[in-house]
């Protein structure tokens, strides 16, 4: 056995771990035992090795097809968490869009297996907070966005009510809603009141 197999990425109570490299795949095995709330390795078995050079062309071709199908399937395995906390499957259109992006990525001739992570969009509230921090502290826009992305929700909430930030945030939000007649909206909300 080569290398330190105790640092292999056995997940949870998994008894098999794969270690691929350019020439093949080493498959590691372990027996486990329960310890407290988790599992620990009891003993390691002799690993197995699949050498790519020993595979026929037909097997390599089939492995390529199966691997690409799995990769595309994984990309389309999307779920969404609803406001109520229920996890639901993403729409077929969302799944198709994700798979289409991956197909375009591979078709570009790239050497990268993974697509570059898209910069996730920011909610209006978070974007407003970033703009308020820029105004309050004279920050660079990129640095402010990076800092806010790294913050916890609790930290963001604290900044929203900070005396140095809140006036800028209030001004940004007032400008965004300025000139809008909300009389009808307020009437609809009043109609939703619980009877007392």
C-alpha angles and dihedrals in degrees: 000000000000128000130009103305093182089075093054116126099256103166119222108305094348114139097195129060129180125217110188125188136167095284104037150317127282113206115206125199133195140175116228139202131199116258117180108312094339145044133261132195111266097183140342121235124214108282124237125226129211110197113205092211090063093059122099119240090250092054092047091049092049091047089052092052093045092047093051091047090052091048092052092044091051091051090054094047094102129155134181130212112223124219089262091056096254115141113225134174116265117248120274088245092056091048091049091050092052093048091046090054091052092048090051089048093054093041090056089075093247122163090213117104092196125055117237109266109257115234101258114236118251126230118246089251093055093043089051090051091051091051090048091052091049090052095043099046105020092243127172108257094234093048092047092051093048091050094049093047088056094050126098120243089251092056091048091050091051091051092050090063097036110124092234095048104034097071091054092045091049091051092050093048093045090052091050092054097033118131094014115130105224097175092107092045092052091049090053091050092048089054088059094061116125113248112253 
